[in-house]
């Protein structure tokens, strides 16, 4: 059984075919990476999978359920969570509150209950704050638990996004370039973090430019070029694929 | 220490309780009570509006309209049809709440400043209807409203209204603080911070924006109704565009996303026209100027800026 299945998916913006006739499957419990040169359609693919874009044609199934017509918040209920290439942190909130937003689906979010501060809401929030602080510790931003989000450095914010995504307790986590803009040692830490997440049973889908990172941690790779599937397979298979070498690494 | 007090939820409330309790000692005559009551009424509307504008980042230019609609519902039902005050107030809440819901539902699906445009139009329509339907509203001349009656008890006079409005102000602040510090409140603040991030963790952002819009409109409607009873006379100006701008200016000046700032903003902008009574014609210009200067030099508003300064000094 596949956790995520994409069937002949296409997306065009005007005359530009960002994704063309793409099909693939992601099995539960794996780290699956999507790689490809700039403009290959990786982020577009992520935005299609998380329903931020509507496909032009084709279908996407999450746990055998067609996501066509679903809103992003409904996908979160089905167990999907993601991070963004360009940070989407709420700078008007504290760091820990950002992560607490991630717990939204697991809390009593009723407006009236909140208004009158029912004990259920207060207790839920207290537990939520502890859980969020624990997650910040888990992703390595423990020292910022009491900080405002806008006082945190870039690298820590990237991790904070991961913590928020994890707070939703997803079955499948999509990470859009988690190592972009990070230095070598930070990238190494992200590498470890992703493996740690995968060990907890979360299926990880990764878009990443850092080839070393991708080859090291992925179980499977999907290589895109101009919106089409160029190759698919284990890191070893991809490394040996002449078409990939030509498109991604350049012919010499 | 002051900054710490201003930050904690009950610290600020305690200060306000103290101010409300002690203020009557400083008020020499009914005129001063009247000014303070007007501050309180605006402050409650602004506390509600601040939830929408300051915390969720949605602009409404129609809250004057909701205030006026509440006022006229109360005025018409009590003066012409002899309804009990409380029932008329609830009718206003129902009317304004449904109108806000019906306006917001289609518009808040879109992102951007469509809500500002739509509420601007809605506010103007409400004030035009009130002005033209003079057979029941009295038209531009306004209409008289009988005093508030509750189970045969008549609420009359500045001193009683002072305590009623003071109590309601505390209640509204308590409700607002409760909302902000809850899962629903975080979801709303996340809508401001990053709507897309809120959505992907499961927040139905449209639902929350609509709900909050309705809640803040209801705040305005209730105060419109009470103000009608208190003042005993209402005019279409209360529903006008200028009143809406005034309310937004109070939010911005006092401090976006600062509940106590809403009170300060309401106080300053209610007192200002009293002090500048010779410059009546310039009122709108002065308000515009305040809005602009605040946004340029103090974009976070008074209370957050001062709190940050105090925090800085404390370190």
Boltz contact constraints between the chains, C-beta under 6 A:
constraints:
  - contact:
      token1: [A, 72]
      token2: [B, 199]
      max_distance: 6.0
  - contact:
      token1: [A, 72]
      token2: [B, 200]
      max_distance: 6.0
  - contact:
      token1: [A, 73]
      token2: [B, 199]
      max_distance: 6.0
  - contact:
      token1: [A, 73]
      token2: [B, 202]
      max_distance: 6.0
  - contact:
      token1: [A, 73]
      token2: [B, 203]
      max_distance: 6.0
  - contact:
      token1: [A, 73]
      token2: [B, 204]
      max_distance: 6.0
  - contact:
      token1: [A, 76]
      token2: [B, 201]
      max_distance: 6.0
  - contact:
      token1: [A, 76]
      token2: [B, 202]
      max_distance: 6.0
  - contact:
      token1: [A, 77]
      token2: [B, 202]
      max_distance: 6.0
  - contact:
      token1: [A, 82]
      token2: [B, 200]
      max_distance: 6.0
  - contact:
      token1: [A, 88]
      token2: [B, 194]
      max_distance: 6.0
  - contact:
      token1: [A, 88]
      token2: [B, 196]
      max_distance: 6.0
  - contact:
      token1: [A, 88]
      token2: [B, 197]
      max_distance: 6.0
  - contact:
      token1: [A, 90]
      token2: [B, 190]
      max_distance: 6.0
  - contact:
      token1: [A, 90]
      token2: [B, 193]
      max_distance: 6.0
  - contact:
      token1: [A, 90]
      token2: [B, 194]
      max_distance: 6.0
  - contact:
      token1: [A, 91]
      token2: [B, 193]
      max_distance: 6.0
  - contact:
      token1: [A, 92]
      token2: [B, 189]
      max_distance: 6.0
  - contact:
      token1: [A, 92]
      token2: [B, 192]
      max_distance: 6.0
  - contact:
      token1: [A, 92]
      token2: [B, 193]
      max_distance: 6.0
  - contact:
      token1: [A, 93]
      token2: [B, 189]
      max_distance: 6.0
  - contact:
      token1: [A, 93]
      token2: [B, 193]
      max_distance: 6.0
  - contact:
      token1: [A, 97]
      token2: [B, 186]
      max_distance: 6.0
  - contact:
      token1: [A, 100]
      token2: [B, 186]
      max_distance: 6.0
  - contact:
      token1: [A, 101]
      token2: [B, 186]
      max_distance: 6.0
  - contact:
      token1: [A, 101]
      token2: [B, 190]
      max_distance: 6.0
  - contact:
      token1: [A, 101]
      token2: [B, 201]
      max_distance: 6.0
  - contact:
      token1: [A, 102]
      token2: [B, 201]
      max_distance: 6.0
  - contact:
      token1: [A, 104]
      token2: [B, 183]
      max_distance: 6.0
  - contact:
      token1: [A, 104]
      token2: [B, 187]
      max_distance: 6.0
  - contact:
      token1: [A, 104]
      token2: [B, 201]
      max_distance: 6.0
  - contact:
      token1: [A, 104]
      token2: [B, 202]
      max_distance: 6.0
  - contact:
      token1: [A, 104]
      token2: [B, 203]
      max_distance: 6.0
  - contact:
      token1: [A, 105]
      token2: [B, 202]
      max_distance: 6.0
  - contact:
      token1: [A, 107]
      token2: [B, 183]
      max_distance: 6.0
  - contact:
      token1: [A, 109]
      token2: [B, 183]
      max_distance: 6.0
  - contact:
      token1: [A, 109]
      token2: [B, 184]
      max_distance: 6.0
  - contact:
      token1: [A, 111]
      token2: [B, 184]
      max_distance: 6.0
  - contact:
      token1: [A, 111]
      token2: [B, 211]
      max_distance: 6.0
  - contact:
      token1: [A, 114]
      token2: [B, 178]
      max_distance: 6.0
  - contact:
      token1: [A, 114]
      token2: [B, 179]
      max_distance: 6.0
  - contact:
      token1: [A, 114]
      token2: [B, 182]
      max_distance: 6.0
  - contact:
      token1: [A, 114]
      token2: [B, 184]
      max_distance: 6.0
  - contact:
      token1: [A, 115]
      token2: [B, 175]
      max_distance: 6.0
  - contact:
      token1: [A, 115]
      token2: [B, 178]
      max_distance: 6.0
  - contact:
      token1: [A, 115]
      token2: [B, 179]
      max_distance: 6.0
  - contact:
      token1: [A, 117]
      token2: [B, 178]
      max_distance: 6.0
  - contact:
      token1: [A, 121]
      token2: [B, 182]
      max_distance: 6.0
  - contact:
      token1: [A, 168]
      token2: [B, 201]
      max_distance: 6.0
